[in-house]
Amino acid sequence: MTRARLRIFLVPNATWLGTGVLLTFLSSFGQTFFISVFAGEIRATYGLSHGAWGGLYSLGTTVSAIVMIWAGGLTDIYRVRVLGPVVLGGLTLAALAMALNTVLFLLPVVIFLLRLFGQGMSTHLAQVAMARWFTTTRGKALSIASLGYSVGEALLPVIFVAAMAFIDWRLLWVVAAGVTVLGIPVLIRLLRQERTPQSLSGDHIATGMQNHHWTRREALCHPLFWFMAPAILAPSAFITAFFFHQVHLAQVRDWPHIQLVALFPVFTGVSILSMFAAGWALDRWGTARIMPYYQLPMGVGFAILSVTDTVTGALIGLTFLALTVGAHNTLPSAFWAEFYGTRHIGAIKAMATAVMVLGSAVGPALTGALIDHHVTLGTQFMWIAGFFGLVCVLVWFGIHRAKAAF
């Protein structure tokens, strides 16, 4: 896309795209890459082992995945202007709860709230809005909206790890709450005039397979959804596990934590390039040609991370992970719209988001339990690499079967 064409796209759509960027950025405070920065302090405060902390994290995240099945469908009923402030208000309260809570049994509740309103609803709301508001430029819109997440991933861990040298970790969660609450009036201002699901019942509604508006029940009864499920679960599970255990990984590899965190901006930069490349590619060729192959780099990345013991090797591994992460920020949301239509995209993607959130629950719990049973991260990473090869085969087979439905 040339500079002139990019300007023509950005200027009239700035408010809608800005909404997506704001929501994905603020989702950072409920994402694992942010929460895991405080893993050492949380484990020390509550006296938790790696497995216990992973189990509590998994519990809160799993419950949030279950709630997402219902909550995500609200995007088919209510405008972003209505849902957005509620979601950000919930995320603000969750961040304050993390700062103030001192009771162990309430920790999973706090995690549940952070994951539901942060990783779950903030991201879901942004992606559903982009998938519904844009048709021929859906890939570009999803890519631009995901920039908020990328900026948060690049900057927030470095900033907050550095700040912990001078500021108590609980006060930093108060800062996170303050940033989130400031986003509410910004969101309301951006969406003074908002497209609504009802207003898109004409030209902006796109059908899916068989020229049909698929409902969530119909999608769940179709084999393609279940062939795709591992591809939605796997990146979430194992990228989450990587970031969740970043402190432990740095310790066992004898790397200063700040040195590992300093690689994250490079990871983010590569993921941004991959994200825009994937957005351009899906607008040109559709998702069917790309989906079976885009997770192969993640398998390569985990294979590299399994054997390297240098920060340089970690950088190379993270670069391969980022190629898949960037594409993953764009492709699945467009895939659901392309194959199942946009009329019920909120409800259908809510199920996909629930699978994604469930993956982010399984990853830390599984890897944490294996660490407690003396299975090294290096060994686990090699197993994970093999699993991504299997995922690509399943996606190829599922899409190959479904193509006949168009």
C-alpha positions as CSV (number, residue, x, y, z in Angstrom):
1,M,0.0,0.0,0.0
2,T,1.5,3.3,-1.0
3,R,1.7,6.3,1.3
4,A,-1.1,8.1,-0.5
5,R,-3.4,5.1,-0.4
6,L,-2.5,4.5,3.3
7,R,-3.4,8.1,4.1
8,I,-6.7,7.7,2.2
9,F,-7.5,4.6,4.4
10,L,-6.3,6.0,7.7
11,V,-7.8,9.5,7.8
12,P,-11.5,8.7,7.3
13,N,-11.2,5.7,9.5
14,A,-9.1,7.2,12.3
15,T,-11.7,7.0,15.0
16,W,-12.5,3.4,14.4
17,L,-8.9,2.3,14.1
18,G,-8.0,4.4,17.2
19,T,-10.6,2.6,19.2
20,G,-9.0,-0.7,18.3
21,V,-5.5,0.5,19.1
22,L,-6.7,1.9,22.5
23,L,-8.5,-1.3,23.5
24,T,-5.7,-3.6,22.5
25,F,-3.1,-1.4,24.3
26,L,-5.1,-1.4,27.6
27,S,-5.6,-5.1,27.3
28,S,-1.9,-5.4,28.1
29,F,-2.6,-5.1,31.9
30,G,-4.5,-8.4,31.7
31,Q,-2.0,-10.1,29.4
32,T,0.5,-12.7,30.6
33,F,3.5,-10.7,29.3
34,F,2.6,-8.0,31.8
35,I,1.4,-10.1,34.8
36,S,4.4,-12.4,34.6
37,V,6.7,-9.4,35.2
38,F,5.5,-9.6,38.8
39,A,5.8,-13.4,39.0
40,G,8.8,-13.4,41.4
41,E,7.1,-10.9,43.7
42,I,3.8,-12.7,43.7
43,R,5.3,-16.1,44.4
44,A,7.4,-14.6,47.2
45,T,4.5,-12.7,48.7
46,Y,2.1,-15.7,48.8
47,G,4.7,-18.4,49.3
48,L,3.9,-20.3,46.0
49,S,6.0,-22.8,44.0
50,H,6.1,-22.6,40.2
51,G,3.4,-25.3,40.0
52,A,1.2,-23.7,42.6
53,W,1.4,-20.3,41.0
54,G,0.8,-21.8,37.5
55,G,-2.2,-23.7,38.9
56,L,-3.8,-20.6,40.5
57,Y,-3.2,-18.7,37.3
58,S,-4.7,-21.5,35.3
59,L,-7.8,-21.6,37.5
60,G,-8.5,-17.9,37.2
61,T,-7.9,-18.0,33.5
62,T,-10.0,-21.1,32.9
63,V,-13.0,-19.5,34.6
64,S,-12.6,-16.4,32.5
65,A,-12.6,-18.6,29.4
66,I,-15.9,-20.1,30.4
67,V,-17.4,-16.6,31.1
68,M,-16.1,-15.4,27.8
69,I,-18.5,-17.8,26.0
70,W,-21.4,-15.7,27.3
71,A,-19.8,-12.3,27.6
72,G,-18.2,-12.3,24.1
73,G,-21.6,-12.7,22.5
74,L,-22.7,-9.3,24.0
75,T,-20.7,-7.7,21.1
76,D,-23.5,-8.8,18.8
77,I,-26.0,-6.9,20.9
78,Y,-24.3,-3.8,22.3
79,R,-22.2,-1.1,20.8
80,V,-18.5,-0.7,21.6
81,R,-19.4,2.7,23.1
82,V,-21.6,0.9,25.6
83,L,-19.5,-2.2,26.3
84,G,-16.0,-0.5,26.1
85,P,-16.3,1.7,29.3
86,V,-17.8,-1.3,31.2
87,V,-14.9,-3.5,30.2
88,L,-12.2,-0.9,31.0
89,G,-13.9,-0.1,34.3
90,G,-13.7,-3.8,35.2
91,L,-10.1,-3.9,34.2
92,T,-9.4,-0.9,36.4
93,L,-10.9,-2.6,39.4
94,A,-9.0,-5.8,38.7
95,A,-5.7,-3.9,38.7
96,L,-6.6,-2.2,41.9
97,A,-7.5,-5.6,43.4
98,M,-4.1,-6.9,42.5
99,A,-2.5,-3.9,44.3
100,L,-4.6,-4.3,47.4
101,N,-5.2,-8.0,47.9
102,T,-3.3,-9.8,50.6
103,V,-5.3,-13.0,50.8
104,L,-4.2,-16.1,49.0
105,F,-7.6,-17.6,48.2
106,L,-8.6,-14.3,46.5
107,L,-5.7,-14.4,44.2
108,P,-7.4,-16.6,41.5
109,V,-10.4,-14.2,41.6
110,V,-8.0,-11.3,40.9
111,I,-6.5,-13.3,38.0
112,F,-9.9,-14.1,36.7
113,L,-10.9,-10.4,36.6
114,L,-7.6,-9.4,34.9
115,R,-7.9,-12.1,32.3
116,L,-11.6,-11.6,31.6
117,F,-11.5,-7.9,31.2
118,G,-7.9,-7.6,29.8
119,Q,-6.9,-10.5,27.7
120,G,-10.5,-11.6,27.0
121,M,-13.0,-8.8,26.5
122,S,-10.7,-5.9,25.6
123,T,-9.0,-7.8,22.8
124,H,-12.3,-9.5,21.7
125,L,-14.1,-6.2,21.5
126,A,-11.4,-4.6,19.4
127,Q,-11.1,-7.6,17.0
128,V,-14.9,-8.1,16.5
129,A,-15.3,-4.3,15.8
130,M,-12.6,-4.4,13.2
131,A,-13.9,-7.6,11.6
132,R,-17.4,-6.1,11.4
133,W,-16.6,-2.5,10.5
134,F,-14.2,-3.4,7.6
135,T,-14.7,-5.8,4.7
136,T,-12.2,-5.5,1.8
137,T,-9.7,-3.9,4.1
138,R,-10.3,-6.1,7.1
139,G,-6.7,-7.4,7.2
140,K,-5.3,-3.9,7.4
141,A,-7.8,-2.8,10.0
142,L,-7.0,-5.8,12.3
143,S,-3.3,-5.2,11.8
144,I,-3.5,-1.5,12.8
145,A,-5.7,-2.2,15.7
146,S,-3.3,-4.8,17.0
147,L,-0.5,-2.2,17.2
148,G,-1.8,-1.2,20.6
149,Y,-1.0,-4.7,21.9
150,S,2.4,-4.6,20.2
151,V,3.3,-1.3,21.8
152,G,2.3,-2.5,25.2
153,E,4.2,-5.7,24.8
154,A,7.4,-3.8,23.7
155,L,7.3,-1.1,26.3
156,L,5.4,-2.1,29.4
157,P,7.6,-5.0,30.6
158,V,10.8,-3.0,30.2
159,I,9.3,0.1,32.0
160,F,7.8,-1.8,34.9
161,V,10.8,-4.1,35.4
162,A,13.0,-1.1,35.6
163,A,10.5,0.7,37.9
164,M,10.4,-2.2,40.3
165,A,14.0,-1.3,41.3
166,F,12.6,1.9,42.9
167,I,8.9,1.4,43.4
168,D,7.0,-1.4,45.3
169,W,5.3,-3.8,42.9
170,R,1.8,-3.1,44.4
171,L,2.1,0.6,43.7
172,L,2.9,-0.2,40.1
173,W,-0.5,-2.0,39.8
174,V,-2.1,1.3,41.0
175,V,-0.3,3.0,38.1
176,A,-1.8,0.4,35.7
177,A,-5.3,1.1,37.1
178,G,-4.8,4.8,36.6
179,V,-3.7,4.4,33.0
180,T,-6.7,2.2,32.3
181,V,-9.3,4.5,33.8
182,L,-7.9,7.4,31.8
183,G,-8.7,5.4,28.7
184,I,-12.5,5.5,29.4
185,P,-13.1,9.1,28.4
186,V,-10.8,8.7,25.4
187,L,-12.8,5.8,24.2
188,I,-16.1,7.6,24.7
189,R,-14.8,10.6,22.7
190,L,-13.6,8.4,19.9
191,L,-17.0,6.7,19.5
192,R,-19.3,9.7,19.7
193,Q,-20.7,8.4,16.4
194,E,-20.3,4.7,16.2
195,R,-21.4,2.1,13.7
196,T,-23.6,-0.4,15.4
197,P,-24.3,-4.1,14.7
198,Q,-27.9,-3.2,13.7
199,S,-26.7,-0.5,11.2
200,L,-24.6,-3.0,9.4
201,S,-27.4,-5.3,8.4
202,G,-27.1,-4.3,4.8
203,D,-24.0,-3.8,2.7
204,H,-21.5,-4.3,5.4
205,I,-22.7,-7.8,6.4
206,A,-20.6,-10.5,4.7
207,T,-21.7,-14.1,4.4
208,G,-19.5,-17.1,4.9
209,M,-19.4,-20.7,3.5
210,Q,-22.4,-21.6,1.3
211,N,-23.3,-17.9,1.1
212,H,-24.8,-18.3,4.6
213,H,-24.8,-16.3,7.9
214,W,-23.6,-19.0,10.3
215,T,-24.8,-19.0,13.9
216,R,-22.5,-20.1,16.7
217,R,-24.4,-23.4,17.1
218,E,-23.9,-24.1,13.4
219,A,-20.3,-23.3,13.5
220,L,-19.7,-25.6,16.5
221,C,-21.4,-28.4,14.6
222,H,-19.1,-27.9,11.6
223,P,-15.8,-30.0,11.6
224,L,-13.7,-27.0,10.5
225,F,-14.1,-25.3,13.9
226,W,-12.6,-28.2,15.6
227,F,-9.8,-28.6,13.1
228,M,-9.0,-25.0,13.8
229,A,-9.3,-25.2,17.6
230,P,-5.7,-26.5,18.2
231,A,-4.4,-23.6,16.1
232,I,-6.2,-21.1,18.3
233,L,-5.2,-22.9,21.5
234,A,-1.5,-23.6,20.8
235,P,0.0,-20.1,20.3
236,S,-1.9,-18.8,23.3
237,A,-0.9,-21.7,25.5
238,F,2.8,-21.7,24.7
239,I,3.6,-18.1,24.2
240,T,1.8,-17.5,27.5
241,A,3.9,-20.2,29.1
242,F,7.1,-18.6,27.7
243,F,6.3,-15.2,29.1
244,F,4.8,-16.6,32.3
245,H,8.1,-18.4,33.1
246,Q,10.4,-15.7,31.9
247,V,11.8,-15.1,35.4
248,H,12.5,-18.9,35.8
249,L,14.0,-19.1,32.3
250,A,16.4,-16.3,33.0
251,Q,17.5,-17.9,36.2
252,V,18.2,-21.4,34.8
253,R,20.0,-19.9,31.8
254,D,21.9,-17.6,34.1
255,W,20.7,-14.4,32.3
256,P,19.9,-11.2,34.1
257,H,16.1,-10.8,33.8
258,I,16.4,-7.2,32.5
259,Q,18.6,-8.6,29.7
260,L,15.9,-11.0,28.6
261,V,13.2,-8.4,28.9
262,A,15.3,-6.1,26.7
263,L,14.8,-8.5,23.8
264,F,11.0,-8.0,23.9
265,P,11.0,-4.8,21.8
266,V,12.8,-6.7,19.1
267,F,10.3,-9.5,19.4
268,T,7.5,-6.8,19.1
269,G,9.1,-5.1,16.1
270,V,9.3,-8.4,14.2
271,S,5.7,-9.2,15.1
272,I,4.5,-5.9,13.9
273,L,6.2,-6.4,10.5
274,S,4.7,-9.9,10.3
275,M,1.3,-8.6,11.4
276,F,1.2,-6.1,8.5
277,A,2.5,-8.6,6.0
278,A,-0.2,-11.0,7.1
279,G,-2.8,-8.3,6.8
280,W,-1.7,-7.4,3.3
281,A,-1.6,-11.1,2.3
282,L,-5.0,-12.0,3.6
283,D,-6.6,-8.9,1.8
284,R,-4.9,-10.2,-1.4
285,W,-5.3,-13.9,-1.2
286,G,-7.7,-14.7,1.7
287,T,-7.0,-16.7,4.8
288,A,-7.4,-20.2,3.4
289,R,-4.0,-20.1,1.7
290,I,-2.1,-18.8,4.7
291,M,-3.6,-20.4,7.7
292,P,-2.0,-23.9,7.4
293,Y,1.6,-22.5,7.3
294,Y,1.8,-19.4,9.5
295,Q,2.5,-21.4,12.7
296,L,5.6,-23.2,11.4
297,P,8.0,-20.4,12.4
298,M,6.8,-20.8,16.0
299,G,7.8,-24.4,16.0
300,V,11.2,-23.4,14.7
301,G,11.5,-20.8,17.4
302,F,10.7,-23.1,20.2
303,A,13.2,-25.7,18.8
304,I,15.9,-23.0,18.9
305,L,15.0,-21.9,22.4
306,S,15.2,-25.5,23.6
307,V,18.9,-25.8,22.8
308,T,20.4,-22.3,23.1
309,D,22.1,-21.1,26.3
310,T,23.0,-17.6,25.1
311,V,21.0,-14.4,24.9
312,T,21.8,-14.1,21.2
313,G,20.3,-17.5,20.6
314,A,17.2,-16.4,22.6
315,L,17.0,-13.4,20.3
316,I,17.0,-15.7,17.2
317,G,14.3,-18.0,18.8
318,L,12.2,-15.0,19.7
319,T,12.4,-13.7,16.2
320,F,10.9,-16.9,14.8
321,L,8.2,-16.8,17.5
322,A,7.4,-13.2,16.6
323,L,6.7,-14.2,12.9
324,T,3.8,-16.4,14.0
325,V,2.6,-14.1,16.8
326,G,2.3,-11.1,14.4
327,A,0.3,-13.1,11.9
328,H,-1.8,-14.6,14.7
329,N,-2.9,-11.2,15.7
330,T,-4.6,-10.8,12.3
331,L,-5.4,-14.0,10.6
332,P,-7.8,-15.9,12.9
333,S,-10.2,-13.0,13.4
334,A,-10.4,-12.6,9.6
335,F,-10.7,-16.4,9.2
336,W,-13.9,-16.6,11.2
337,A,-15.4,-13.7,9.3
338,E,-14.4,-15.1,5.9
339,F,-15.6,-18.7,6.6
340,Y,-18.7,-18.1,8.8
341,G,-19.8,-14.5,7.9
342,T,-20.0,-11.4,10.1
343,R,-23.7,-11.3,11.2
344,H,-22.9,-13.5,14.3
345,I,-19.2,-12.9,14.4
346,G,-19.3,-11.8,18.0
347,A,-20.8,-15.1,19.3
348,I,-18.6,-17.3,17.0
349,K,-15.4,-15.4,17.9
350,A,-16.4,-15.5,21.6
351,M,-16.1,-19.3,21.4
352,A,-12.7,-19.0,19.6
353,T,-11.6,-16.4,22.2
354,A,-12.7,-18.8,25.0
355,V,-10.5,-21.5,23.4
356,M,-7.6,-19.0,23.2
357,V,-8.1,-18.0,26.9
358,L,-8.3,-21.7,27.8
359,G,-5.0,-22.2,26.1
360,S,-3.4,-19.5,28.1
361,A,-4.7,-21.3,31.2
362,V,-3.3,-24.7,30.2
363,G,0.1,-23.5,29.2
364,P,1.4,-22.0,32.5
365,A,-0.3,-24.8,34.5
366,L,1.2,-27.6,32.4
367,T,4.7,-26.2,32.1
368,G,4.7,-25.2,35.8
369,A,3.8,-28.7,36.9
370,L,6.5,-30.2,34.7
371,I,9.1,-27.8,36.1
372,D,8.1,-28.9,39.6
373,H,8.6,-32.5,38.4
374,H,12.1,-31.6,37.1
375,V,11.3,-31.5,33.4
376,T,13.4,-28.6,32.1
377,L,12.1,-25.9,29.9
378,G,14.5,-26.9,27.3
379,T,12.9,-30.4,27.0
380,Q,9.5,-28.9,27.1
381,F,10.3,-26.4,24.3
382,M,11.3,-29.3,22.0
383,W,8.0,-31.1,22.6
384,I,6.2,-27.9,21.9
385,A,8.0,-27.4,18.6
386,G,6.8,-30.9,17.5
387,F,3.2,-30.0,18.5
388,F,3.2,-27.0,16.2
389,G,4.0,-29.3,13.3
390,L,1.0,-31.4,14.1
391,V,-1.2,-28.2,14.4
392,C,-0.3,-27.1,10.8
393,V,-1.2,-30.5,9.5
394,L,-4.7,-30.4,11.1
395,V,-5.4,-26.9,9.8
396,W,-4.4,-27.8,6.3
397,F,-6.7,-30.9,6.4
398,G,-9.6,-28.9,7.9
399,I,-9.4,-26.1,5.3
400,H,-8.9,-28.5,2.4
401,R,-12.2,-30.2,3.4
402,A,-14.1,-26.9,3.9
403,K,-13.1,-25.3,0.6
404,A,-15.8,-27.3,-1.2
405,A,-18.4,-25.4,0.8
406,F,-17.7,-22.1,-0.9
